[in-house]
Amino acid sequence: MALEITAARPDPAMLDLPWELPLETWPEEHLAALPRGISRHVVRFVKLSGKVLAVKEIKADIAVREYQLLRMLNRLDLPCVEPFGVVSGRTAADGTPLDACLITRHLQFSLPYRALFSQSLRPDTTARLIDALAVLLVRVHLVGFWWGDVSLSNTLFRRDAGAFAAYLVDAETGELHQTLTAGQREHDLDIARVNIAGELMDLEAGGFLEAGVDAVDTSNRIVERYAELWQELTGLERFERGDRWRVDERIRRLNELGFDVDELAISTDIGGTTIQIQPKVVDAGHHSRRLLRLTGLDVEENQARRLLNDLDSYRAGTDRQNDDEEIVAHDWLQRIYEPITRTVPRELGSKLEPAELFHEVLEHRWYLSERAGHDMPLEDAIADYVKTVLPSKPDEATVVGVDTVEMPVVAMFDDN
């Protein structure tokens, strides 16, 4: 059987990887040191042409199907890992057939939930992770994707200005439809609730979960948060004709949640006394798109919101409210944002991505100012942050080194 590589942009260096070996026996020289979550399949991170790729050993038909699904989800601009290729037709040196491999690009500055809980985190970390997963689930449901295996384990998380942004990792069980029925969405929610409860119990048994967090009650949070967000994004709203301002208010609320409204369905009753509105097309990324247009910075949604707030403060502080917004944004980028992000020494550059670093420096400046009783100069805040805070943070960029490290699984139940 001949080795077959399917990829949109194949890299000839892929032929140098030891495809004749079972993935779990690949030598360290090919592997990258990154934490990986729990998976029913063997997963390894590999170094290839300056990139880090995730390789999952899986049956060929399933690998091809998941590869195509991930490609479609990327075209729909959903937060998920980027598919790189499928390698099939693998055989061992003795001719024994080996499973195919699905290859995806590693998402920089992302971590599985277990790796996050191995760090020193804020007390509300669990709630923030579940909120991020609820947003992701709503987004994939809006485009008609039924996940089928919603869990913290099948998600990667990136820091997002004090919150988290969730990315879909495993689409193996997923299905893409024109639209989803209420029953399909509820099925995904039931799966999420059960999986999350089990994952949190596992963390609790290992001593990683925050004190006082009830695994079952907390897992129900995804149902509550999902319902709130789904209603806001898709719910029908009725009001009297004299309250037309509520149309703008609905759009503003959606913008604050990070969504743009491309189309509204507005209708009146027969007598023309009441109006009803319903969003028909809702796109995520309101703040990140605005920041990208103004500055060219491509960041997470909450990071964009924080950076735009600082841009607005800069505009007011320099008395430039009447100046062209793009010109002010360019000056803010050169005088505020870039000096902060360039202050970090090269050896500490892998700790946090630049937008998250900027957010943390602003938080640190606020803390120092409150403690000192007066506004702390930005230069002093940067210097103090780089000296006292940043060095102790774990690296969250791609770390190349020895074999990947799997977070320990705590045995909770006997086999019988």
Buried (B, 14 or more C-beta within 10 A) or exposed (E): EEEEBBBEEEBEEBEEBEBEBBBEEBEEEBBBBBBBBBBEBBBBBBBBEEBBBBBBBBBBEBBBBBBBBBBBBBEBEBBBBBBBBBBBBBBEEEEEEBBBBBBBEBBEBBBBBBBBBBEEBEEEBBBBBBBBBBBBBBBBBBBBBBBBBBBBBBBBBBBBBBBBBBBBBBBBBBEBEEEBEEEBBEBBBEBBBBBBBBBBBBBBBBEBBBEEBEBEEBBBBBBEBBEEBBEBBBEEBEBEEEEEEBBEEBBEEBBEBBBBBEEBEEEEEEEEEBBEBBBEEBBBBBBBBBBBEBBEBEBBBBBBBBBBEBBBEBBEEEEBEEEEBEEBBBBBBEEBBEEBBEBBEEEBBBBBBBBBBBBBBBBBBEBBBEEEEEEBEBEEBBEBBBEEBBEEBBBBBBBEEEBBEBBEEEEEEEEE
